[in-house]
Amino acid sequence: RLGGHWVKGEGRAAGRSLGGKMSGAAWIRVSACRLLAALGKRFPEQCAAARLLPARCFSTDGRSLAYAKDLMLGKINQQEVFPYPEISKEELEEISQLVAPVERFFNEDVDSKNIDLEAIIPPETMKGLKELGLFGQQIPLEYGGLGLSNTMYARIGEITSLDGAIAVTLAAHQAIGLKGILIVGTDEQKAKYLPKLATGEHVAAFCLTEPGSGSDAASIQTRATLSDDGQHYLLSGSKVNTTHKEF
């Protein structure tokens, strides 16, 4: 928008004036000062002030090692991903012991077709998952979990993802449901909640979605305010969905 006028289609026009047909990526790389020069002929009064200012071109090159950002710009920071993380001998031995029984369980006892048809994971399947310790994969050993590293957790995930319903159930329980307790929970909270979460006796839920926000967690309006006596929290707001509400 220049001088109160919407510049309709000027991007392509300017692109042609700067060297013929341009791809989207090439057009992004055109600096601001060159764009103003291209538009100046049509909007001389509006661009006059801009011509009096020093030319300041901008670049879309990543200024730091932001891996995903640079991928969008066609640049790969190989030092960020290579060499692939090595697994210690101890981890390799431990994960080898875990993989075999989990694979056997999924091959012999998980009926994915029936889970899809009935829209429920059978109680006996849930029991097997709990007995394998899969509800406590990243919960520390001192709280009854398996204490797996991210690498080991990912390896087990290659197996549990054979069934979408089970994969989502386990991930929601651990990756969002109880993650807050692991990251910022007090020692008392961890001792109180994690043991039963590790065995699957309790299944963690996650309340995020509100009338005005979904996956954009930063925009939620619900608040928990500590009471004046410091004994409890006052909740204000509303939720329209709870992950694992069925548990």
N, C-alpha and C positions, 0 to 999 in steps of 0.2 A: 504494500500500500504506500503510494507516494503522493504527498500533497493533497490528501483527501480523495484520491482516485485509486480504485482497485486495478492492479496491473494484471489484466486477464490474458493468459497465454504468453506473457512476455518472456517466461523462462525459455521456451523453445525458440522464440524469435531471437533472443539474445544468443542462444546456443548456436543458431545458424550463422549469426553475424560474427561469431568467434571461431569459425572454422568448419562450418558444415554440420551435418547431423552428428549429434553427440549422444553417447550412452548416459544412463542415469548416473553411473559412478563417475564418469568424466565431468558431468555437469556439476556434481557436488564439489569437485575439486576447483571449479572456477572461483577465483577470489572475489571478494565483495567489491573491490575497487574496479575490477574489469567489468563486473555486472553493471555498476553505476555508469560506467563509460558507455556501455552498449545501450542503456536506456536513456541516456542524456539527450539524444537527438529527438526523442518523442516527448520527453518531459524536461525541457531545458530549464524552466524556472524552478521546478522542484529540485533539480539536481545541481543548481548553481552553487548552493551552499556546500554541497558535498564536494564540488570540485575545488573549493577553497581550502578544504581540510587536507592535511597530509595523507597520502595514500597509505592505508593500513590493510594489508592482505592478511587473511587468516588461513590456517592450515588444518586439515582434518587428521593429520598424523597423530597417532597415540603418543602422548607425552610421558606416559609411564607404561609399565608392563601390565596393562589391562588386557588380559588374554582374549576374552570374548569380544571386546570392543574392536581390537585389531583384526579379529577374524572377519568382522563386517567390512573392514577396509582392505581386505585381501592380503593381510600380513599375518604371518605365523611366527610367534615367538617360540622357536624350538627349544630354547633353553628352559622354558617354563614347563615343558612336558617330556623332555628327553634328558637323561635316560629314564626309562620307566622305573618307578620305585621298586627296590628290591625287597623281597620278603625274607625275613630272618629264618634260619634253620629251625628255630623253636616254633615260630609261627607256622611254618610249612608243615611240621609234624603235627601240630595241634589241629590245623585246618583239615589235614588229611583224615584225621580221626573223626572229625565232624561231618565231612562231606558224604562218606559212605552211608551211614544210617539215614541221613536226610534224603539222599537220592533214592534209597530203597523205599522209604516211606512214601515219597511222591509217586514212585513207579507202581507200588503195590496197593496203597491204601487211599490215594486221592482220586476220586471220580469227578473230574472236572465237568464232564457233560451233565452229570446229575446235579452238581452245584449250580450250573447255569440254568437248568430246567426248573429246579426248585427254588432258586434265588436265595439259597441259604447254605452255609457251611455246616454239615452234619455235626452233632455233638461229639461223636466218636472221632471225627477228623480233628476237631478243635482240641480234644483231649490228647491226641497224638502229637500235635504241634506243641502243646504245653509240656508234655513229657520229654520232648527233644530239647527243651530249653529255648525254643525259638521266640518266646515272648520276652526273653531277657538277654538278647544277643549282645547289646552294648551296655548293659547294666553291669557295674563293677562286681567282681567276685565276692567282695565283702558283703554285698547286699543280695547274694544269691543268683546273680546273673552269670553269663558266660564271659563277660569282659572282653569281647572281640574288638580288634582294631577296625578301622574303616575298611582296610584291605580285606580282612577276613569277613567282615559283614557283607561286603560287595560279592565275595565269592559264594557265600551262602545264598545271597540274593539271586544269583544266576539260576539256582535250583528252585527257590520258592516262587520265582516269576513264571514257572511253568504253568501255574494257575493264577489267573489275574485276581480273582476274589481273595485268595489267601495272601498274595503278595501285597495287595492294598491293605488288608486287615492288619498284617504284621507291620507294615510301614507306617500306617497311621498311628498305631499303638506306640511305636518307638521313635519315629522321626519327628512327629509333632506332638503326640499325646503326652508322653512323659519327658520329652526333651528339655522342657523348661525346668523340671526338677533337677535333671542332671547338670544343667548349665548354671542355674542361679539359685537352686534350692539350698536351704540351710542343712546342716548336718542332721538336725532333728527331723526335718521334713523328709530327707532321704531315708533315714532309718525307719520312719513311719510308713512311707508309701512304696518305696522301691522293692522290698522283698516280695510283697504280694503281686506287684506288677511284673516282677521277674518270672514268677511261676505261672502267670496267667490267671491266677485266682481273681485278680482285678484286671480289667481291660481299660486302658487310658482313653479318654474322650478328648475332643478338641472343639471348643466353641469359637468360631470365627465369623461366619457369615451373618451380616446384618442387613436391614432393609436398604441401606445406602452403601454397602461395601461388601466385596466378595474376597477375592484372593489378595486385594490390596490392603494388607493388614494395617498399614500406617494410617488409613482413613477411618478406622473403627471409632465409634463414639461411646461405646460402653466403658464405664470407668469403675474402678474399685477404690473407694476412699476409706482410709483407716478411721475408725470411730475415735471420738475424743478420749475415751478411756483406754484406747489401744488394744482392745480385746477382740475386735472383729472388724470386718470390712463391710461397707455399705455399697451395694451394687446398683448402678443406674444405667439404663439402656435396655436394648432388646436384641435377641438373636432369632434368626429364622431357620437356622440349620445347625446341627451338632454332629460332627463326625463320630461314629460309633455310638450313637444314641440308642441303637438296638441292644447294646450291652448294659 
